[in-house]
């Protein structure tokens, strides 16, 4: 709750990559954080991943990150 209730503002494009089965921070936290950041935030949930989607699903993670960084369509 501290993360979502913190007072901050982000103006640039922001990507949140979340593991669907994260036991520490459920997807609902990501959704609340995305809403808090605003319209420039994109939440992408990776299936078959928990707290470390970059390690658990590296191909999916890298595809999403690369698409975001190159402003391509996120798969």
Secondary structure per residue as TSV (DSSP state, phi and psi in degrees):
chain	resnum	aa	ss	phi	psi
A	1	X	-	360.0	-31.1
A	2	X	H	-60.6	-40.0
A	3	X	H	-64.7	-43.3
A	4	X	H	-76.7	-31.1
A	5	X	H	-86.8	-8.5
A	6	X	S	-61.2	148.7
A	7	X	-	-95.2	109.7
A	8	X	-	-154.3	168.3
A	9	X	-	-142.3	131.1
A	10	X	-	-122.6	126.3
A	11	X	-	-99.5	-28.7
A	12	X	S	-82.5	170.0
A	13	X	-	-58.6	135.2
A	14	X	E	-132.2	131.3
A	15	X	E	-113.3	126.8
A	16	X	E	-110.4	120.8
A	17	X	E	-110.4	123.8
A	18	X	E	-126.8	143.7
A	19	X	E	-86.0	130.8
A	20	X	T	-56.2	-34.0
A	21	X	T	-110.4	33.5
A	22	X	-	-64.2	117.1
A	23	X	S	-78.7	-18.5
A	24	X	S	-89.9	-42.7
A	25	X	S	-131.1	95.1
A	26	X	-	-61.5	162.3
A	27	X	H	-55.0	-31.6
A	28	X	H	-59.3	-31.5
A	29	X	H	-68.5	-42.4
A	30	X	H	-60.7	-40.3
A	31	X	H	-65.3	-41.5
A	32	X	H	-66.5	-39.9
A	33	X	H	-65.2	-41.9
A	34	X	H	-58.8	-45.5
A	35	X	H	-63.7	-37.3
A	36	X	H	-66.8	-41.5
A	37	X	H	-67.4	-41.5
A	38	X	-	116.5	-166.9
A	39	X	T	-67.5	-15.6
A	40	X	T	-88.3	3.2
A	41	X	E	-97.4	137.0
A	42	X	E	-120.9	126.3
A	43	X	E	-103.9	124.4
A	44	X	E	-120.0	123.1
A	45	X	E	-101.9	126.7
A	46	X	E	-98.0	119.7
A	47	X	T	-68.3	159.3
A	48	X	T	58.9	32.2
A	49	X	-	-139.3	153.6
A	50	X	-	-115.9	-115.0
A	51	X	S	-80.7	-17.1
A	52	X	-	-128.4	68.0
A	53	X	H	-61.3	-26.9
A	54	X	H	-65.7	-27.6
A	55	X	H	-95.5	-39.9
A	56	X	H	-75.4	-35.2
A	57	X	T	-135.3	64.9
A	58	X	H	-61.1	-35.4
A	59	X	H	-66.3	-45.3
A	60	X	H	-64.8	-44.3
A	61	X	H	-59.3	-49.2
A	62	X	H	-65.0	-35.7
A	63	X	H	-64.1	-44.0
A	64	X	H	-65.7	-46.7
A	65	X	H	-64.3	-44.0
A	66	X	H	-62.5	-43.3
A	67	X	H	-61.8	-41.3
A	68	X	H	-65.0	-46.2
A	69	X	H	-68.6	-28.1
A	70	X	T	-99.6	3.1
A	71	X	T	61.0	31.4
A	72	X	-	-85.6	178.6
A	73	X	-	-76.8	126.8
A	74	X	-	-74.6	130.3
A	75	X	-	-66.2	360.0
